[in-house]
Amino acid sequence: MNIYVSNLSFAVQSEDLKEYFSDYGEVTSAKIIMDKETNRSRGFGFVEMTDESAGHKAIKELDGAQIDGRPIRVNVAKPREERSNTKRSFAGGSRW
């Protein structure tokens, strides 16, 4: 089960995230998403758990929990939407 975690403190690391969720079952991966330019946390991440019922329990109990003074949001992760590679240009000229 893939879980989306948001409103995280910028100080939370992937290992911290794994530790928070490991109380509820086996965590196969935990990843904080980093900004490519600044290499700083973007304040959200993903946790993968092997057992779906354990994942639902973690979501129920951790959603709204305080971590580093912030109430985190925890939900089932939605599939990533494909982005088109086309670039739109809004520059230049009249369309008349």
C-alpha positions in Angstrom: 0.0 0.0 0.0 1.3 3.4 -1.0 0.7 6.2 1.5 1.0 10.0 0.9 2.1 12.1 3.9 2.0 15.9 3.8 2.5 19.0 6.0 5.8 17.6 7.2 8.4 19.7 8.9 11.4 20.4 6.7 13.6 18.7 9.3 11.8 15.3 8.9 14.0 12.8 7.0 13.1 9.6 5.2 14.4 7.4 8.1 12.2 9.4 10.5 9.2 8.8 8.3 9.9 5.1 8.2 10.2 5.0 12.0 6.8 6.7 12.5 5.1 4.1 10.3 7.0 1.0 11.4 4.9 0.9 14.6 2.0 -0.1 12.4 3.6 -2.8 10.3 6.4 -3.5 7.9 7.5 -0.5 5.9 9.2 -1.4 2.6 10.1 2.2 1.7 9.8 5.7 3.0 10.9 8.7 1.0 10.8 12.5 1.6 10.5 14.3 -1.7 13.3 16.8 -2.2 13.4 20.0 -4.3 15.7 19.4 -7.2 17.2 23.0 -7.2 17.6 23.6 -3.4 17.9 19.9 -2.2 15.6 20.9 0.6 12.5 18.9 1.7 9.3 19.8 -0.1 7.3 18.9 3.1 5.7 15.7 1.8 6.7 12.1 1.2 5.5 8.6 0.5 5.5 5.4 2.6 5.0 1.9 1.2 3.7 -0.8 3.6 3.3 -4.5 2.7 0.1 -5.0 4.6 -2.9 -3.0 3.4 -4.8 -3.3 6.7 -1.8 -2.1 8.6 -1.5 0.8 6.2 -5.2 1.8 6.7 -4.6 1.6 10.5 -1.6 3.9 10.2 -3.5 6.3 8.1 -6.4 6.4 10.6 -4.2 6.9 13.6 -1.5 9.2 12.1 -3.7 11.6 10.1 -3.7 14.8 12.2 -0.9 13.6 14.5 1.7 16.2 15.6 5.2 15.6 14.3 7.8 18.3 15.0 4.9 20.6 16.0 3.0 20.2 12.8 -0.3 18.3 12.2 0.5 15.9 9.4 -1.9 14.7 6.7 -1.9 11.1 5.8 -3.9 9.6 2.9 -3.8 6.7 0.5 -1.6 7.9 -2.4 -3.3 8.5 -5.7 -1.6 7.2 -8.9 0.7 9.7 -10.4 -0.8 11.5 -13.4 1.2 11.5 -16.6 2.4 14.9 -17.7 2.6 15.8 -21.3 6.0 16.8 -22.6 4.7 19.5 -24.8 5.5 23.1 -24.0 3.0 25.8 -24.6 4.1 29.1 -25.9 2.1 32.2 -25.0 4.6 34.6 -26.5 4.2 36.8 -29.6 1.8 37.9 -32.1 -1.9 38.4 -32.6 -4.2 35.6 -33.5 -6.3 37.7 -35.9 
